[in-house]
Amino acid sequence: MDMNNFFNDLQGKLNQAMENSPAKDIERNVKAMMTQGFSKLDLVTREEFDIQAQVLAKTRAKLDALELRVAELEARLTEQAPKV
């Protein structure tokens, strides 16, 4: 179970338990405390993570292509170098 599902499940269970009780203030306080705690953890959203993963994949592909090109150019220079 990933963390997102865990917290969604936790919130759902808290909502069910407090729906008919006068504990709405407790719910607000718990949510505020959890939000404050999460903000201190310096977390990123799944969307932000996925975007950065795509950027990294594109960057890796470009790097691989550039490394291949450099190797080809170095090979050409080695072939063209005068033999001493």
Backbone as JSON, one array per atom type, in Angstrom:
{
  "sequence": "MDMNNFFNDLQGKLNQAMENSPAKDIERNVKAMMTQGFSKLDLVTREEFDIQAQVLAKTRAKLDALELRVAELEARLTEQAPKV",
  "N": [[0.86, -1.18, 0.0], [0.7, 2.11, -0.95], [1.86, 5.34, 0.24], [0.05, 7.41, -0.32], [-2.43, 6.12, -0.68], [-2.62, 5.05, 1.88], [-2.93, 7.35, 3.51], [-5.27, 8.4, 2.41], [-7.04, 6.34, 3.05], [-6.85, 6.43, 5.83], [-7.92, 8.99, 6.3], [-10.5, 8.6, 5.34], [-11.48, 6.69, 7.17], [-11.35, 8.18, 9.52], [-13.23, 10.15, 8.89], [-15.58, 8.59, 8.72], [-15.8, 7.69, 11.36], [-16.24, 10.04, 12.75], [-18.42, 11.24, 11.64], [-21.12, 11.34, 12.63], [-20.69, 12.36, 15.1], [-19.99, 14.82, 17.66], [-17.42, 15.61, 17.13], [-16.22, 17.22, 15.22], [-14.52, 19.4, 15.53], [-12.24, 18.15, 16.49], [-11.53, 16.71, 14.23], [-10.88, 18.81, 12.45], [-8.69, 19.84, 13.83], [-6.92, 17.64, 13.78], [-6.5, 17.37, 11.02], [-5.29, 19.84, 10.53], [-2.97, 19.56, 12.07], [-1.76, 17.37, 10.75], [-1.38, 18.43, 8.19], [0.39, 20.51, 8.78], [2.53, 18.98, 9.75], [3.2, 17.49, 7.43], [4.02, 19.54, 5.76], [6.44, 20.21, 6.83], [7.99, 18.09, 6.09], [8.9, 18.4, 3.53], [7.82, 17.35, 1.09], [6.99, 16.15, -2.23], [4.48, 16.35, -4.78], [2.83, 13.61, -6.47], [2.42, 14.2, -9.13], [4.38, 16.21, -9.59], [6.66, 14.65, -9.15], [6.44, 12.72, -11.21], [6.68, 14.37, -13.47], [9.32, 15.31, -13.17], [10.64, 12.88, -13.37], [10.17, 12.27, -16.06], [11.55, 14.38, -17.29], [14.13, 13.75, -16.46], [14.48, 11.28, -17.78], [14.42, 12.1, -20.48], [16.67, 13.72, -20.47], [18.68, 11.87, -19.9], [18.54, 10.31, -22.23], [19.36, 12.18, -24.15], [21.95, 12.64, -23.22], [23.11, 10.1, -23.57], [23.03, 9.96, -26.39], [24.73, 12.1, -27.04], [27.14, 11.2, -25.87], [27.67, 8.99, -27.51], [28.02, 10.3, -29.95], [30.31, 11.88, -29.4], [32.17, 9.83, -28.98], [32.23, 8.75, -31.57], [33.27, 10.94, -33.01], [35.78, 11.2, -31.78], [36.9, 8.79, -32.58], [37.08, 9.2, -35.33], [38.96, 11.32, -35.37], [41.17, 10.02, -34.36], [41.66, 8.2, -36.39], [42.36, 9.95, -38.45], [44.59, 11.23, -37.57], [48.02, 12.02, -37.99], [50.45, 9.51, -38.43], [53.07, 8.9, -36.31]],
  "CA": [[0.0, 0.0, 0.0], [1.54, 3.31, -0.99], [1.56, 6.34, 1.27], [-1.13, 8.18, -0.7], [-3.58, 5.29, -0.33], [-2.67, 4.96, 3.33], [-3.49, 8.57, 4.09], [-6.67, 8.49, 1.96], [-7.77, 5.37, 3.85], [-6.9, 6.99, 7.18], [-8.87, 10.1, 6.31], [-11.84, 8.03, 5.2], [-11.87, 6.07, 8.44], [-11.6, 9.28, 10.47], [-14.51, 10.77, 8.51], [-16.66, 7.68, 9.11], [-15.91, 7.65, 12.82], [-16.66, 11.33, 13.3], [-19.52, 11.83, 10.86], [-22.3, 11.61, 13.44], [-20.28, 12.74, 16.44], [-19.69, 16.24, 17.78], [-15.96, 15.71, 17.13], [-15.74, 17.93, 14.02], [-13.37, 20.23, 15.91], [-11.08, 17.26, 16.55], [-11.17, 16.43, 12.84], [-10.17, 19.98, 11.93], [-7.39, 19.93, 14.49], [-6.07, 16.56, 13.27], [-6.12, 17.74, 9.65], [-4.33, 20.94, 10.61], [-1.69, 19.02, 12.55], [-1.17, 16.55, 9.7], [-0.93, 19.34, 7.14], [1.59, 21.17, 9.28], [3.6, 17.97, 9.79], [3.61, 17.18, 6.06], [4.73, 20.68, 5.17], [7.81, 20.18, 7.35], [8.7, 16.97, 5.49], [9.4, 18.81, 2.23], [7.36, 16.33, 0.15], [6.52, 16.6, -3.54], [3.29, 15.63, -5.22], [3.07, 12.56, -7.45], [2.51, 14.87, -10.44], [5.71, 16.82, -9.68], [7.63, 13.56, -9.26], [6.33, 12.15, -12.55], [7.23, 15.34, -14.43], [10.77, 15.29, -13.03], [11.11, 11.59, -13.9], [10.16, 12.41, -17.52], [12.66, 15.28, -17.63], [15.35, 12.98, -16.28], [14.57, 10.28, -18.85], [14.81, 12.81, -21.71], [18.06, 14.18, -20.31], [19.53, 10.69, -20.04], [18.56, 9.93, -23.65], [20.21, 13.15, -24.84], [23.32, 12.39, -22.79], [23.57, 8.89, -24.27], [23.27, 10.32, -27.79], [25.93, 12.94, -27.09], [28.3, 10.36, -25.6], [27.92, 8.22, -28.72], [28.55, 11.22, -30.96], [31.68, 12.22, -29.01], [32.99, 8.64, -29.25], [32.42, 8.66, -33.02], [34.18, 12.02, -33.42], [37.11, 10.84, -31.3], [37.39, 7.72, -33.44], [37.48, 9.84, -36.6], [40.2, 12.07, -35.15], [42.24, 9.03, -34.19], [41.95, 7.65, -37.73], [42.92, 11.0, -39.3], [45.83, 11.73, -36.98], [49.21, 11.52, -38.69], [51.19, 8.46, -37.71], [54.42, 9.37, -36.01]],
  "C": [[0.9, 1.24, 0.0], [1.03, 4.34, 0.01], [0.28, 7.12, 0.95], [-2.4, 7.4, -0.34], [-3.74, 5.17, 1.18], [-3.34, 6.18, 3.94], [-4.94, 8.78, 3.64], [-7.53, 7.55, 2.8], [-7.93, 5.88, 5.29], [-7.92, 8.11, 7.27], [-10.3, 9.59, 6.19], [-12.35, 7.42, 6.49], [-12.15, 7.13, 9.5], [-12.94, 9.95, 10.17], [-15.68, 9.9, 8.93], [-16.88, 7.7, 10.62], [-16.49, 8.93, 13.39], [-17.9, 11.91, 12.64], [-20.72, 12.2, 11.72], [-21.94, 12.03, 14.87], [-20.01, 14.25, 16.49], [-18.18, 16.51, 17.71], [-15.42, 16.4, 15.89], [-14.55, 18.82, 14.33], [-12.1, 19.38, 15.98], [-10.6, 16.95, 15.14], [-10.39, 17.6, 12.23], [-8.78, 20.1, 12.52], [-6.43, 18.86, 13.98], [-5.59, 16.9, 11.87], [-5.08, 18.86, 9.66], [-2.96, 20.45, 11.08], [-1.0, 18.19, 11.48], [-0.64, 17.43, 8.57], [0.35, 20.04, 7.55], [2.78, 20.2, 9.31], [4.11, 17.64, 8.4], [4.39, 18.32, 5.43], [6.18, 20.73, 5.65], [8.65, 19.08, 6.71], [9.26, 17.28, 4.11], [9.08, 17.75, 1.17], [6.99, 16.97, -1.18], [5.29, 15.79, -3.91], [3.7, 14.56, -6.23], [3.24, 13.18, -8.83], [3.89, 15.51, -10.62], [6.8, 15.76, -9.87], [7.63, 12.98, -10.67], [6.92, 13.07, -13.61], [8.75, 15.32, -14.36], [11.36, 13.98, -13.54], [11.16, 11.64, -15.43], [11.31, 13.29, -17.98], [13.98, 14.53, -17.52], [15.53, 11.95, -17.39], [15.0, 10.94, -20.17], [16.27, 13.26, -21.64], [19.03, 13.02, -20.46], [19.65, 10.27, -21.5], [19.47, 10.88, -24.43], [21.68, 12.93, -24.48], [23.9, 11.15, -23.49], [23.89, 9.19, -25.73], [24.53, 11.16, -27.93], [27.2, 12.13, -26.82], [28.67, 9.52, -26.82], [28.54, 9.1, -29.8], [30.01, 11.61, -30.66], [32.61, 11.03, -29.3], [33.26, 8.49, -30.75], [33.4, 9.72, -33.51], [35.61, 11.72, -32.97], [37.72, 9.74, -32.17], [37.85, 8.28, -34.78], [38.8, 10.58, -36.45], [41.38, 11.12, -35.02], [42.64, 8.45, -35.54], [42.68, 8.68, -38.6], [44.25, 11.54, -38.78], [47.02, 11.17, -37.73], [49.96, 10.53, -37.81], [52.63, 8.95, -37.51], [55.35, 8.24, -35.74]]
}
